[in-house]
Amino acid sequence: MKRPSDVPRPAAGHGATAPKNPLSPKKLLQSKWTAVRPLNREKHFAVVRVIEPIPPATRIDQVELQAVHSNRSFLLHWRELKDGTRWRQGWV
């Protein structure tokens, strides 16, 4: 039987990936996002509002994103920001 210390691990910098910080709805306000596929020349967005649920005891479900270029706003389920094929965190 192998002990945990006997299990080989990739060396840092050689294929090892750092654990990603989990996305928390409580820390979304004023966060910045980049659309992977821009639409209408809108690529960079900021979370301007976290929609509080009714009743307040339930979980946060939606956020309001605002385009930096046009100031157009729209609602989005915050979990959709986890989709790496559509969104990148920060302004890339």
C-alpha angles and dihedrals in degrees: 000000000000122000119223089252090058094057110101116239128193114258118248110271094019105093094311114134122208114236110261120237109251114245111248122198090215092063099044099093110109092002117144127232138185122211112229091213110033118215123202090000089298111134108140123063139174130205104242099172139019109212109231112221126236113257096035092222091073125083126272108263110171140038132192115236122198124200113234093212100050105012088234110155132204139168121250134177103253093227089065087071087070090066104103092195090064108026140035121195113243129015105299 
